[in-house]
Amino acid sequence: MRSATDAVHSGSRAGRCRSPARKFTVLVSGPNTGGKTVLIKAVGLLCLMAQSGIIPPIGPQSALPVFDAVFADIGDRQSIAASLSTFSAHVAALRDILARAGAEGGSLVLLDEIGSGTDPAEGGALAAAVLKTLTRRRAVTLATTHLGALKQLAAETVGIVNASLQFDAQTLTPTYRLLKGVPGRSYGLAIARRLGIAGDVLELAERAVPDAERALDALLATVEARARELEAKARELADRETAQHDDAARLERRAEEVAAREREVSGRARSLEREAREQARAYLLEARKKVEEALGRARAAVDEATAREARKLVEQAIEETEQGAGSREQGAGWMSLEELRQQRQEPTGAPRRVLRPAGPARGGERPAATAATEISLRGLRVDEAEPVLVKALDDAVLADLPYLRVIHGKGTGAVRQRVHEILAADGRVKRFGFAPANQGGHGVTVVEFKA
């Protein structure tokens, strides 16, 4: 059917053409059982199906013209009753076709085994004349033949083209592929050998073949072999092109997959980075919270210890004062810091509470103010240390302390610098400086107040 659609495609171009240089007649040759008759029958059926509104089974690139008339001489119409032999039946059909084909506009003519049934020379001459006439009338003609004389007609006549149905010479089987532009060999002796004709008979037949016919067969064999090679290369190139196309499509899909994977990995990396930053921030906040809680607990513990020590000192001072109250005159002042220090030798770094002179005592009242002689700013930021220092200075002045030890540590020096700035701006401070090396050095500043 593919061969038929190829033939129809060639004929359709001829049917629309007005130039005599175009091909109107396709002369199909080739071996018996090769499919020539089936080919021209299929062409006729496809054209009639299309013109009857039936979708024909042809390829998407095929084109079918619209014919005003379709003529066919196919098969053997010999009749004893009508006194028609094979040849006379063919001649009668050709007479009717020549009378009408081309005169009524576009015509399709199908001729099977034209020129057969009589002397090959005379039959070939008649067939050539008929084909030339139909070609001149621009009737689209498909004719089959085994006559060697007709195979040369295409080379001599404008508008006629040879075609053949491919035949595998090695297996002696038809391939049913239409080869345009190439006449076909009949393979008569080869088919006879395959069908069982004796070898000696075939040898006699081969010797009887004219040299010209033998040369033509050899030439056609060479052409067919070359055509098979070209067809094989064409198939190889087509397969290679298909493989390259598949490879290109596969690479394109792979590139798309890689790009999608890269986008996924990039998005995952950004997500992981964001999660890592959030976790780090959460860890830092948690750590800072724990540090602040620990510092708060430490400061609370220090304040509690300081309070316990201060209460102990006050109770002892009150007790000692009450013991000596009988020998003192009423209105005498409270014990001074130096007196208390002489009576109670305490470690330098221990917090102390001091009784401030408050004039004559009345009714047993003992007004008192408390202050520490040493404060620690370690672990505090500058903004946290400043109010602690200011309060300690106020408490020390109110308690009339002669000096104050400020433990700020060394560290980056930021707290120490701010401490010195505050002390330098405070008019109550007489002077200040670093403690001796064995008492803290640059990590401790000793403040002396004005009298």
Secondary structure, DSSP 8 states (H G I E B T S, - for coil): -HHHHHHHHHHHHHHH---TTS--EEEEE--TTSSHHHHHHHHHHHHHHHHTT------TT------SEEEEE-S---BTTTTB-HHHHHHHHHHHHHHHTTTTSSEEEEESSTT-SS-HHHHHHHHHHHHHHHHHTT-EEEEE---HHHHTHHHHSTTEEEEEEEEETTTTEEEEEEEET------HHHHHHHTT--HHHHHHHHHHS-HHHHHHHHHHHHHHHHHHHHHHHHHHHHHHHHHHHHHHHHHHHHHHHHHHHHHHHHHHHHHHHHHHHHHHHHHHHHHHHHHHHHHHHHHHHHHHHHHHHHHHHHHHHHHHHHHTGGGS-TT-----HHHHHHHS---TTS--------SS--TT--------SEEE-TT--HHHHHHHHHHHHHHHHHTT-SEEEEE--STTSHHHHHHHHHHHH-TTEEEEEE--GGGTGGGEEEEEE--
